Amino acid sequence: MMFYKKELYKNLILIMIIVLFTALTASPAILAQSEVAQETKEKVYITESNFFANIAAEVNSGVVKVTTITKRKSSQSENELYDDPFFRYFFGDQFPDIPENIEGYGSGFIVTEEGFIVTNEHVIHNADEIKVNLNEIEKPIEAEVIWSDYNLDLAIIKIDIEKTLKPINIGNSDNIRPGDWAIAIGNPFGFEHTVTTGVISALGRPIKIPTSQGQLRTYKNLIQTDAAINPGNSGGPLLNIKGEVIGINTAVSSQGQGIGFAIPINEVKEVIDDLKTKGEIIQPWLGVSVGQISSEVQEYFNLDSDQGVIILDVLTDSPADKAGLKTYDIIKEIDQEIINNPEDVVQKINEKEIDEKILIKVLREGETEILFARIGKKPNQI
């Protein structure tokens, strides 16, 4: 019996020695992995505590509040309303007050030290006065519209101030993916410098938004995000985790929560680059609005195919107008290259230089015509 006990004690002592030896001689790789795991854990903790706050603090001075004043235009319809007997029955001579000035607000972000600011076109649309509030200056500063594009819903305004401003770095919206972090900064409902976070939910979203003037804004390539965007955020930056602008916050879905939209920053990057390098905006321009040939259009005009695009509008005194292009012409080719969709027209025009001649093949009332146009410089405001 004593023999078995001695053997048991020996085995236990041997096992303890092996365990102790293994712990003391553990491989460097195992120890390194343990240290990395510990460091990673600490880094994650720091990121979760400070990351978004650090980005907001870094770019905060580059985000501005844009306030607009639009003066009410008296109209015949209002006079007719006041003369309506039913209207007078309810209100008598005490007509409800209609404000003389309509105030609007939105956001924007500084892109150059000289005071150029990007915002949405709908933020400053038809405004009689535009003022900008900077983070470190209490008094609002008057701004002027340098460039705007209704179709892109983008605008650039400028302020003059004796101070070097801090622009926000511009990113590349072609590099973002669904699931990437997104940070929105702006002035929702007038609450200045509000920060919200989320992710990129989807890319390339097309939506249509009716305007108060009865028009329809069509967006074909929006970034969808669940970072909270509300009225007043329009024109503010959507940022990546490097603090770079990847989009311009533009719209929010009225049918669901957590669905906001932003215009990719690459849509306006070329304009920003022109301002930085040339001091002005130079864009090739033809001056037409074109649309896809639908089955209804093909049937109405008795077209053999849906190849080409239909001209919906020709701006007066534009290069297209001077070349003789007309509404409802079907553009089949530009410089002997087939046109299949509106994007083809945009691409062909953007490839040209100012004053360069182009050949346009159109179908008009069943007859083929060849027209020559000279590319013009796009006006700053259309």
C-alpha positions, -999 to 999 in steps of 0.1 A, spaced: 0 0 0 29 24 9 44 16 -25 14 28 -44 12 60 -24 49 68 -31 43 62 -69 12 85 -68 32 113 -51 60 109 -77 35 112 -106 19 143 -91 53 160 -85 63 151 -121 31 167 -135 37 198 -115 72 202 -127 61 197 -164 34 224 -160 58 248 -144 85 242 -170 59 248 -199 48 281 -184 84 293 -180 94 283 -215 63 294 -234 71 304 -270 77 341 -277 48 339 -303 23 329 -277 35 356 -253 34 382 -281 -1 372 -291 -11 377 -255 4 412 -254 -12 421 -287 -45 410 -275 -41 431 -244 -30 462 -265 -59 456 -290 -84 455 -261 -70 488 -248 -71 504 -282 -107 494 -288 -116 510 -255 -99 543 -264 -115 543 -298 -150 538 -285 -145 566 -259 -129 593 -281 -129 586 -318 -160 604 -330 -155 632 -306 -120 638 -319 -132 640 -355 -160 664 -345 -135 686 -326 -111 686 -356 -136 697 -382 -160 717 -361 -146 751 -372 -151 742 -408 -188 735 -405 -211 766 -408 -247 776 -405 -263 791 -435 -293 815 -430 -313 829 -459 -339 856 -462 -364 854 -492 -386 884 -496 -423 876 -502 -435 887 -537 -470 900 -537 -491 882 -563 -525 885 -580 -535 852 -565 -532 867 -530 -554 897 -540 -580 873 -554 -579 853 -522 -586 884 -501 -615 893 -524 -630 858 -521 -663 861 -501 -658 828 -483 -623 839 -472 -637 872 -460 -666 854 -442 -641 835 -420 -615 863 -415 -635 895 -421 -611 924 -424 -586 908 -400 -566 889 -425 -540 865 -411 -505 878 -411 -484 867 -440 -447 873 -433 -429 898 -455 -397 878 -453 -393 841 -452 -363 828 -433 -346 796 -441 -316 778 -427 -292 750 -436 -256 740 -433 -223 742 -453 -186 735 -450 -155 755 -458 -134 741 -486 -107 769 -490 -89 792 -467 -103 822 -487 -138 815 -476 -154 793 -503 -182 772 -488 -201 742 -503 -238 738 -496 -270 726 -513 -286 747 -541 -320 743 -524 -306 759 -493 -299 792 -511 -325 789 -539 -339 823 -548 -326 838 -516 -324 876 -514 -299 876 -485 -275 849 -474 -256 849 -441 -231 825 -426 -224 818 -389 -189 807 -382 -182 787 -350 -158 812 -335 -175 844 -346 -208 856 -330 -219 880 -358 -232 864 -390 -213 873 -422 -229 881 -455 -222 857 -484 -227 857 -521 -234 829 -545 -204 821 -567 -218 790 -584 -249 769 -583 -264 740 -602 -301 732 -598 -298 698 -613 -270 687 -591 -285 706 -561 -251 720 -553 -239 755 -547 -208 774 -537 -210 806 -517 -182 829 -505 -176 851 -475 -150 878 -471 -133 879 -438 -99 890 -425 -91 857 -411 -75 825 -424 -102 799 -423 -98 762 -418 -112 741 -446 -122 705 -441 -103 679 -460 -120 664 -491 -122 626 -494 -130 603 -523 -166 591 -524 -156 564 -549 -138 545 -522 -167 541 -497 -186 509 -491 -219 499 -474 -211 493 -438 -184 520 -435 -187 545 -406 -204 578 -414 -205 611 -394 -229 639 -401 -224 674 -388 -248 703 -393 -276 724 -379 -308 703 -377 -338 724 -368 -314 753 -362 -295 735 -334 -259 744 -343 -231 719 -347 -250 688 -340 -230 655 -345 -247 622 -355 -231 589 -364 -241 558 -383 -230 538 -413 -232 540 -451 -263 519 -457 -262 518 -496 -248 536 -526 -262 548 -559 -297 555 -546 -321 573 -571 -348 594 -556 -372 622 -567 -382 651 -544 -410 676 -553 -401 713 -545 -424 740 -532 -424 756 -567 -440 725 -581 -408 713 -598 -391 679 -593 -355 674 -583 -342 641 -595 -312 626 -578 -296 595 -595 -266 587 -573 -271 593 -536 -253 579 -506 -278 564 -482 -269 565 -445 -286 559 -411 -267 588 -395 -296 611 -384 -302 638 -410 -330 664 -404 -341 697 -419 -312 721 -414 -286 694 -420 -288 701 -457 -255 712 -472 -235 699 -442 -207 674 -445 -209 636 -443 -175 624 -431 -156 592 -430 -135 580 -401 -105 600 -413 -126 632 -409 -127 637 -447 -159 649 -465 -174 620 -486 -208 636 -491 -231 666 -488 -261 658 -466 -292 666 -487 -324 648 -479 -342 626 -454 -369 600 -461 -403 611 -450 -415 575 -450 -391 560 -425 -366 567 -398 -329 562 -401 -329 568 -439 -309 599 -450 -293 608 -482 -261 626 -493 -246 637 -526 -212 621 -532 -184 647 -528 -169 637 -561 -199 654 -578 -184 688 -568 -147 679 -564 -138 692 -599 -155 726 -591 -136 728 -558 -103 720 -576 -109 748 -601 -115 773 -573 -82 762 -556 -60 762 -587 -76 787 -611 -96 810 -588 -127 804 -609 -150 776 -621 -146 765 -657 -170 739 -670 -178 729 -706 -214 735 -715 -239 728 -743 -271 741 -727 -296 713 -733 -317 692 -710 -320 656 -723 -340 626 -714 -341 588 -720 -362 576 -749 -391 557 -733 -415 534 -750 -441 561 -750 -417 586 -767 -406 560 -792 -443 553 -801 -453 590 -802 -425 600 -825 -426 568 -845 -390 560 -839 -374 528 -851 -355 522 -818 -349 537 -784 -313 545 -793 -304 582 -786 -318 608 -762 -346 634 -766 -339 671 -760 -364 683 -734 -352 719 -732 -328 743 -750 -316 773 -730 -318 806 -747 -284 820 -760 -267 787 -751 -243 770 -775 -270 745 -783 -295 773 -791 -269 790 -814 -262 757 -831 -299 753 -840 -308 725 -817 -345 724 -808 -368 708 -783 -378 672 -792 -348 667 -814 -334 632 -810 -296 632 -805 -282 601 -822 -245 608 -822 -219 633 -810 -186 634 -829 -197 602 -847 -200 582 -815 -234 567 -807 -254 582 -778 -275 557 -758 -284 576 -727 -282 611 -710 -250 601 -692 -233 596 -726 -241 633 -735 -228 645 -702 -196 625 -706 -190 637 -741 -195 674 -732 -173 671 -701 -144 657 -722 -144 688 -744 -125 721 -740 -141 755 -741 -146 768 -777 -141 733 -791 -164 724 -820 -185 692 -819 -206 675 -846 -241 665 -835 -263 641 -855 -300 646 -847 -333 631 -859 -359 659 -865 -394 651 -877 -381 619 -893 -352 635 -911 -315 632 -902 -296 665 -897 -260 673 -890 -253 703 -868 -222 719 -854 -219 734 -820 -191 752 -802 -187 743 -765 -192 772 -742 -183 780 -706 -210 771 -682 -225 801 -664 -220 802 -626 -258 803 -621 -284 787 -644 
